[in-house]
Amino acid sequence: MPDKAVSENPLLVRNPDVILREEDPDGAPPCNPDTNQIRVINPTGLFIWKQFDGKKDLPAIIIALKDAFEGVPEKEVDSEVKAFVDDMRANGFLGVHVGTLNPRKKKAKK
């Protein structure tokens, strides 16, 4: 279950243990070896999956989807992408990035 304490719109990141093989232009089956679960995702789901790079939150992923595909149903896209993300998070395929992406190293004072 997503943790609202992390952030209202956390940065989404793929579980690095999940194996995904793009075998077919019709989608791909990510496999979570930790839970022994497989999901079958279509090309739209695969596009969304590739957005889980730890640099984008849900609203940014929805915008990227609308930009990449013609005819995205405006009324359903937000809820459908959210449901996809919620399922992937609940089943260990996806997590949230916690911390800073590129912490600046402080120079030692001389």
FENJO-V467977 format. One record per residue. N is the residue number from 1. RES is the residue in three letters. SS is DSSP state (H for helix, E for strand, L for the rest). Layout:
N	RES	SS
N	RES	SS
//
This chain:
1	MET	L
2	PRO	L
3	ASP	L
4	LYS	L
5	ALA	L
6	VAL	L
7	SER	L
8	GLU	L
9	ASN	L
10	PRO	L
11	LEU	L
12	LEU	E
13	VAL	E
14	ARG	E
15	ASN	L
16	PRO	L
17	ASP	L
18	VAL	E
19	ILE	E
20	LEU	L
21	ARG	L
22	GLU	L
23	GLU	L
24	ASP	E
25	PRO	L
26	ASP	L
27	GLY	E
28	ALA	E
29	PRO	E
30	PRO	E
31	CYS	E
32	ASN	E
33	PRO	L
34	ASP	L
35	THR	L
36	ASN	L
37	GLN	E
38	ILE	E
39	ARG	E
40	VAL	E
41	ILE	E
42	ASN	L
43	PRO	H
44	THR	H
45	GLY	H
46	LEU	H
47	PHE	H
48	ILE	H
49	TRP	H
50	LYS	H
51	GLN	H
52	PHE	L
53	ASP	E
54	GLY	E
55	LYS	E
56	LYS	E
57	ASP	L
58	LEU	H
59	PRO	H
60	ALA	H
61	ILE	H
62	ILE	H
63	ILE	H
64	ALA	H
65	LEU	H
66	LYS	H
67	ASP	H
68	ALA	H
69	PHE	L
70	GLU	L
71	GLY	L
72	VAL	L
73	PRO	L
74	GLU	H
75	LYS	H
76	GLU	H
77	VAL	H
78	ASP	H
79	SER	H
80	GLU	H
81	VAL	H
82	LYS	H
83	ALA	H
84	PHE	H
85	VAL	H
86	ASP	H
87	ASP	H
88	MET	H
89	ARG	H
90	ALA	H
91	ASN	L
92	GLY	L
93	PHE	L
94	LEU	E
95	GLY	E
96	VAL	E
97	HIS	L
98	VAL	L
99	GLY	L
100	THR	L
101	LEU	L
102	ASN	L
103	PRO	L
104	ARG	L
105	LYS	L
106	LYS	L
107	LYS	L
108	ALA	L
109	LYS	L
110	LYS	L
//
